[in-house]
Amino acid sequence: MLGLTVALTLFGCGPFEQQKAEQRRIDCLNKPCEGDVVPKVSAGNEAMKVGGRYFSVPKAYRDGFTGVNFYWPSKTPNTGPPTEGGAFPEKGQRFYEAAIELFFVDEPAPIELSDMIAMAEKKGRPVTLVSQSTNLDVVTVQLREQPTELSTIYIAKCASYPSGKPAAMGCTHARKDDRCSAYFAWGQGMHISVRFNQGHAQDWPQIYAEIERVLALVKPL
């Protein structure tokens, strides 16, 4: 009987330990853990771990484990004054009113908004042009089959995502505190998720240009 008890105990330990190891692996995908050899980076940068891979990120922009942000419209990095010096223009505002947040996600990007608009048109859902300017088109569209609030899509005319598709982002504008969002493939099975206050929606072409500049500072290690 004792032998059977020991055998059952040992049998039960194997899967449990495997589950613990797998959970630890998942928990450590996006943060340094004990035993990691964190790569060295140059002064002013930090090592950021995303999906088990390390990237060099400017420390001034770093926010949380897998995010960076800057403030708009000053382009001030998250943790420091503008490089040209001077005051922090948005300091009197709440974070969500001024921050342009970028999150690095270790997953392929969802269907990009330009493709969702094309799919909506194909299925007969109207796409209405709201306004046009030199560098920005604004349209409204019901993106999904089920009845939902219309999404307002802002399309930067002179910019494209790394996929080559138009740089588009969406807002609902249903509530005053609603935020706008965008997402796009960033290579190697990763994507960037963007979030900011809808009050800056008309600035999308300029915001995306700054996003490109900031992302160019992030280097794989």
C-alpha positions in Angstrom: 0.0 0.0 0.0 2.8 2.4 0.9 4.4 1.7 -2.5 1.2 2.6 -4.3 0.8 5.8 -2.3 4.4 6.9 -3.1 3.8 6.1 -6.8 0.6 8.1 -6.9 2.4 11.0 -5.1 5.2 11.0 -7.6 2.8 10.7 -10.5 0.9 13.7 -9.3 4.1 15.9 -8.9 5.2 15.6 -12.5 2.3 17.4 -14.2 2.0 19.9 -11.3 5.7 20.9 -11.6 5.3 21.2 -15.4 2.3 23.5 -14.9 4.3 25.6 -12.5 7.2 25.8 -15.0 4.9 26.8 -17.8 3.2 29.4 -15.7 6.6 30.9 -14.8 7.6 30.9 -18.4 4.4 32.8 -19.3 4.8 35.2 -16.3 8.4 36.0 -17.4 7.7 36.6 -21.1 7.3 40.3 -20.6 9.5 41.1 -17.5 13.0 40.1 -16.3 12.9 37.2 -13.9 15.4 35.5 -11.6 18.1 33.8 -13.7 17.7 36.1 -16.7 20.9 37.6 -18.2 19.7 41.1 -19.0 21.6 42.6 -21.9 23.6 45.8 -21.3 22.4 48.9 -23.0 23.9 52.4 -23.6 23.5 55.2 -21.1 20.0 56.7 -21.1 18.4 53.5 -22.2 16.8 50.5 -20.5 16.3 46.9 -21.5 12.7 46.0 -22.1 11.6 42.4 -22.4 8.7 41.6 -24.7 7.7 38.0 -25.6 11.0 36.7 -24.2 13.0 39.1 -26.3 14.9 42.1 -25.2 14.9 45.6 -26.7 16.8 48.8 -25.9 14.3 51.6 -25.1 15.1 55.2 -24.2 14.5 55.4 -20.4 12.7 58.8 -20.7 9.9 57.2 -22.7 9.6 54.0 -20.7 6.2 53.3 -19.0 5.6 50.0 -17.2 6.9 46.6 -18.4 6.0 46.8 -22.1 5.0 50.4 -22.8 6.3 53.8 -23.8 4.6 57.1 -23.9 4.9 60.8 -24.6 2.7 63.8 -24.0 0.8 65.7 -26.7 1.1 68.2 -28.2 4.5 69.0 -26.6 6.0 65.6 -27.6 7.5 65.5 -24.1 8.8 62.0 -23.1 7.1 60.3 -20.2 9.7 61.0 -17.5 11.6 64.1 -18.5 11.4 67.6 -19.9 11.7 68.2 -23.7 15.2 67.9 -25.0 15.2 71.6 -25.9 14.5 72.5 -22.2 11.7 74.5 -20.8 8.5 73.8 -18.9 6.4 70.7 -19.2 3.4 72.1 -21.0 0.8 69.4 -20.1 1.7 69.1 -16.4 -1.6 70.6 -15.3 -3.6 68.0 -17.2 -4.6 64.5 -16.2 -2.5 61.7 -17.7 -5.1 60.3 -20.0 -5.9 63.7 -21.4 -2.3 64.3 -22.6 -0.5 60.9 -22.9 0.0 59.1 -26.2 0.5 55.5 -25.0 2.2 52.8 -27.0 2.1 49.1 -25.9 4.4 46.4 -27.4 2.3 43.2 -27.8 3.8 39.8 -28.5 1.0 38.8 -30.9 0.3 39.3 -34.6 -1.7 42.4 -35.2 -5.5 42.2 -35.6 -7.0 43.0 -39.0 -5.9 46.5 -39.7 -8.5 49.2 -39.9 -8.2 49.9 -43.6 -9.0 46.2 -44.3 -12.0 46.4 -41.9 -13.3 49.4 -43.8 -12.9 47.5 -47.1 -14.8 44.5 -45.6 -17.6 46.7 -44.4 -18.0 48.3 -47.8 -18.0 44.8 -49.5 -20.9 43.8 -47.1 -22.9 46.8 -48.0 -22.4 48.8 -44.8 -22.1 52.5 -45.7 -18.8 54.3 -45.3 -19.5 58.1 -45.0 -16.9 60.7 -45.7 -17.1 63.3 -42.9 -14.2 65.5 -43.8 -11.1 65.8 -46.0 -7.9 67.8 -45.7 -4.5 67.8 -47.2 -3.2 65.0 -44.9 -6.3 63.5 -43.2 -9.5 61.8 -44.3 -12.2 61.2 -41.7 -15.0 58.6 -42.3 -17.7 56.9 -40.2 -18.5 53.2 -40.6 -20.1 50.3 -38.8 -17.1 48.0 -38.7 -18.8 44.8 -37.4 -21.9 42.8 -38.3 -23.8 43.3 -35.1 -25.4 46.7 -34.6 -22.9 48.9 -32.8 -22.1 52.6 -32.4 -20.5 54.0 -35.5 -16.7 54.2 -35.5 -15.0 57.3 -36.7 -11.9 56.4 -38.6 -9.0 58.9 -39.1 -6.7 58.1 -42.0 -3.4 59.8 -42.4 -3.0 60.3 -46.1 0.8 60.6 -46.3 1.7 57.9 -43.9 1.5 54.1 -43.8 2.1 51.4 -41.3 5.0 49.0 -41.7 2.7 46.7 -43.6 2.3 49.3 -46.3 -1.4 49.9 -45.5 -2.8 53.3 -44.6 -2.1 54.6 -41.1 -5.7 54.6 -39.8 -7.0 54.8 -36.2 -10.5 54.8 -34.8 -12.6 56.5 -32.2 -16.3 56.1 -31.2 -16.9 59.6 -29.8 -19.8 58.1 -27.9 -18.7 59.6 -24.6 -16.7 62.6 -23.6 -14.1 60.4 -22.0 -13.7 58.0 -24.9 -10.3 57.3 -26.2 -9.0 56.6 -29.7 -6.9 53.5 -30.6 -4.8 52.1 -33.3 -2.8 49.0 -33.8 -0.4 47.8 -36.4 2.1 45.0 -37.1 5.7 45.8 -36.0 7.4 42.7 -37.3 8.6 39.4 -35.8 5.0 38.4 -34.8 4.5 41.6 -32.7 2.3 44.6 -32.9 2.0 48.0 -31.5 -1.2 49.1 -29.7 -1.8 52.9 -29.5 -4.2 54.7 -27.2 -4.9 58.4 -26.6 -7.6 61.0 -25.8 -10.1 61.6 -28.5 -9.5 65.4 -28.2 -6.3 64.9 -30.2 -8.0 62.9 -33.0 -7.5 65.6 -35.7 -3.8 65.6 -34.9 -3.5 61.9 -35.9 -1.0 62.5 -38.9 1.3 64.5 -36.6 0.9 62.0 -33.7 1.7 59.1 -36.0 4.8 60.8 -37.3 6.0 61.2 -33.7 5.2 57.5 -33.0 7.4 56.5 -35.9 10.2 58.6 -34.6 9.9 57.2 -31.1 9.7 53.6 -32.3 12.9 54.1 -34.4 14.7 54.6 -31.1 13.7 51.1 -29.9 16.3 48.6 -30.9 16.3 44.8 -30.6 19.1 43.3 -28.5 
